[in-house]
Amino acid sequence: MKYNKKNVLITGASKGIGAQIAKNLASYGLKVWINYRSKIEEAETIKEQIEKAGGTAAIIKADVSIEEQFIAAIKTIIESDGEL
């Protein structure tokens, strides 16, 4: 796993193209932060799928079009994992 212990934030990762990108990056050993705006159930499903496939994922809520929420999300990730 080339990117073991590295982190990535995928915005809109709870469905569609974002979900597929999250799954693909997790398969390379990246810890994927699944961003969602309103439907936590979808984000939880993607997280479960990643973990069942042997990957690592976390969920973070933020509307990235709102600067304060985006900055808060980045701070949360850095506080948790030290980097993004």
C-alpha positions in Angstrom: 0.0 0.0 0.0 1.9 2.9 -1.4 0.1 5.7 0.5 -0.3 4.0 3.9 -0.8 6.5 6.8 -1.7 9.4 4.4 -5.0 11.2 4.4 -7.3 12.6 1.7 -10.5 14.6 1.9 -13.1 13.8 -0.8 -15.8 16.4 -1.0 -19.2 15.0 -2.0 -17.9 11.5 -1.3 -21.2 10.2 0.0 -22.6 9.4 -3.5 -21.9 9.2 -7.2 -18.4 10.0 -8.6 -17.2 11.2 -5.2 -18.0 7.9 -3.6 -16.2 5.9 -6.3 -13.1 8.2 -6.0 -13.2 7.6 -2.2 -13.3 3.8 -2.7 -10.5 3.9 -5.3 -8.2 6.0 -3.2 -8.9 3.9 -0.1 -7.7 0.8 -2.1 -4.3 2.5 -2.4 -3.9 2.7 1.3 -5.1 6.3 1.9 -7.3 7.1 4.8 -10.3 8.7 3.1 -12.3 11.4 4.8 -15.8 11.2 3.4 -17.4 14.6 3.2 -21.1 15.0 3.2 -23.4 17.9 3.5 -26.8 16.6 4.5 -27.3 12.8 4.4 -25.1 11.0 6.9 -26.7 7.6 6.0 -25.1 7.7 2.6 -21.7 8.7 4.0 -21.9 5.8 6.6 -22.7 3.4 3.8 -19.6 4.4 1.8 -17.5 4.2 5.0 -18.7 0.7 5.7 -18.0 -0.4 2.1 -14.4 1.0 2.3 -13.8 -0.7 5.7 -15.2 -4.1 4.5 -12.7 -3.9 1.6 -9.9 -3.4 4.1 -9.6 0.4 3.8 -9.7 3.2 6.3 -12.3 6.0 6.3 -13.8 8.7 8.5 -16.8 10.9 8.0 -16.9 14.6 8.2 -19.9 17.0 7.7 -19.3 20.3 6.0 -20.8 22.4 3.3 -17.6 23.3 1.5 -19.2 26.2 -0.2 -19.2 27.9 3.2 -15.7 29.0 4.0 -16.0 28.6 7.8 -17.3 25.1 7.5 -14.5 24.1 5.1 -11.8 25.5 7.4 -13.3 23.8 10.4 -13.3 20.5 8.6 -9.7 20.9 7.6 -8.8 21.8 11.2 -10.7 18.7 12.5 -8.8 16.4 10.1 -5.4 17.9 11.0 -6.2 17.7 14.7 -7.2 14.0 14.3 -4.5 12.8 11.9 -1.8 15.5 11.9 -2.0 16.2 8.2 -4.1 16.2 5.1 
